[in-house]
Amino acid sequence: MKFLRKYHKWLSIVFSLFILAFALSGIVLNHRETFSGIDLKRGWMAEDYQYKNWNNAAINGTKKIGNDSILVYGNIGVWLTDSNFSAYTDFNHGFPKGVDNRKIADILHTTDGKLFAATLFGLYNYDKNEKAWKKISLPVKEKRVVDLLEKDGKIYVLTRSHLFTTMDGQTFKEIILPEPESYDHKIGLFKTLWVIHSGEIYGSVGKLIVDMVAIIFIFLTITGIILFINGYRIKSHKKKSMDIQQIKKTNRWNLKWHNKIGWTTVVLLIITTSTGMFLRPPLLAFIGNAKVGKIPFTELDTPNPWFDLLRRIEYDSDSKIFILSTMDAFYYSEDNFLSPLKRFRFQPPASVMGVTVLEKKAANTYLVGSFEGLFLWDYSNGFVFDYIKKQPWQPPVSQGAPIGDFKISGYTEDFGAEEIIFDYSLGAINLESGKFPAPMSEEIIDKSGMSLWNFSLEVHTARIYVPIFGIFYILIIPISGLIILFILISGTIVWYKKHRKKAKYKD
């Protein structure tokens, strides 16, 4: 008991700031749209978070809309420039305030000159008369649009779970995507733990429950700190007796509710802590490829086999097939999605975080980019060529982290005949010369902060501590998780022993 009480107290104090940071950031992460209008200046942050040479996914792609008019888009929103990157015009008018509201996944320039933008919070059309983006309502609760495609005058709109078509950009029809061949009705263990941790497993109600869990963590931490400080104040003989009595009264209230709220919610606290530990490396490696059955009567228990899996869509006019990139594999349809989708026999290397580049290069051959790198993929024979290192790709002997030597966030050929890649950390790189001379303009940097949601994600995943701990930051989540579990369990045991002793004494 003395051991448990001692380390419950001291570990709680030492890790109190981490616990508060996890709890507060978790609340923000659960309500991205609510906080989407709040940005932070990147200049206030560590160097890794500041824009330099188009890093941090500043640009996901480009779209040529005239002889010398090119739209660049990504985390900076949309900007109009020329073929030399020499001048920039803000093209974000119409998007709501906040960088999250103008994070662009794709821009489609149709054959009849219309512009559509796939954003984090919906589909937009550019009104040339008002020179502003106008939001278009989709017939689905889901808002995130991840890709756009035009084929035979028809526009395809891909969200993370659904595929829609439209002819006029106003009336939409959903294409019910059939199941993939050999569908086992299972879902990734990672996704399952993710929605349990966030509360999304029970929709909005579940998220509010997890918000309450975060508030409880905050309450327990603050009351614990008060008990710790007051304990030393009581031991001090410099205080007047009246002050000590008031401190003791405050302590009794704090201890009563610290214990009562702690033991009644300990199961929820343990579930939230333990699930969060497996959502980041190194423990992620143990569940990354595992699949489990869908939990009945939850958000996961959906008849849609593509729930939250869809990432990119392309149409290969040579083979006359639609290609779908998902979170876990590439599929194709030969009959306009009438029969079960087929999984490509040969899969390219691609991060589970999603494909960022999918460009046709030749017959049966696509350029595939993700945080694994950039590769030429011939889906007919499985040949994969590392496009940056200029050598055939060899599959790794063992499964490691889902990140390669290059974290590709974008690619373009719109600037002359040169190919330019955008690496999340390194920024823009000319594949021919290795350099990219066009710097980011001060106006773009000034208007492109970091959303409060993204900052909270860095805190919640412990990446914010990289400048302090370096690569060892990766251990913060599992170590913190184990210590928080010890704090919760030891506190419950100490309370139970004391409570049982009191009950026996009363008897």
Secondary structure, 3 states (H helix, E strand, C coil): CHHHHHHHHHHHHHCHHHHHHHHHHHHHHCCCCCCCCCEECHHHCCHHHCCCCCCCCCCCEEEEEECCEEEEEECCEEEEECCCCCCEEECCCCCCCCHHHHCEEEEEECCCCCEEEEECCEEEEEECCCCEEEEECCCCCCCCEEEEEEECCEEEEEECCCEEEECCCCCCEEECCCCECCCCCEEEHHHHHHHHHHCHHHHHHHHHHHHHHHHHHHHHHHHHHHHHHHHHHHHCCCCCHHHHHHHHHHHHHHHHHHHHHHHHCHHHHHHHHHHHHCCCCCHHHHCCCCEEECCCCCCCCCCCCCCCCEEEEEEECCCCEEEEEECCCEEEECCCCCCCEEECCCCCCCCCCCCCEEEEEECCEEEEEECCEEEEEECCCCCEEECCCCEECCCCCCCCCCCCCCCEEEEECCCCCCCEEEECCCEEEECCCCCCCCCCCHHHHHHCCEEHHHHHHHHHCCHHHHHHHHHHHHHHHHHHHHHHHHHHHHHHHHHHHHHHHHHHHHC
